[in-house]
Amino acid sequence: MAIKLFELVGTDEARPFSPYCWRTRMALAHKGLSAQSIPWRFTEKDAIAPHNSEKVPVLIDGETAIVDSWRSRIIWKTPIPTGRRCSAAKAAAPSAGC
């Protein structure tokens, strides 16, 4: 299942502008993971309310939602499971040995 990331956007959905969302996207890229971007606007609080948040970024991996900035800092510093790292590395470079 793909990782989903709610990102703050304005009129152009292709240009998220929250530095907190950028930081999350960069952390994912650093770990070799990609995320499906879900555009979110300030007026769409009901879209992230089920995840107990009123602000973005909201990261959803399977059934787990990460909304707290302190929790997300801890998660970014922990290694990702080997299976994900290897599949991401092999997708980027098929000759990568895992």
C-alpha positions, 0 to 999 in steps of 0.5 A: 500500500502506498504512503499518503501525505496530506500537503498544504496547497493554494489554488495550484494543487501541484505546488504545495507550500508548507515548509513542514510538508517539504521537510516530511517529503525530504525525510521520505526521499532521504529514506528512499520512500515515495508518497502519494501527495494529497492536496489539502486546503485550510478549509478542508479540516474534515479531510484530516479530522479522522486522523485526529489532526487539524493541520498538515503534514499528515502521513498515512502508511497503511492504517497508521497515521502520523500527525504529531511532529514529535512522533514524526521526528522519532520515526524519521530517526529510526531505520526503515524496515529492510524490505522497504529499503531494498524494494525502493533501492531496486526500483531506483537501480535494479543492480543495487544489492540488498 
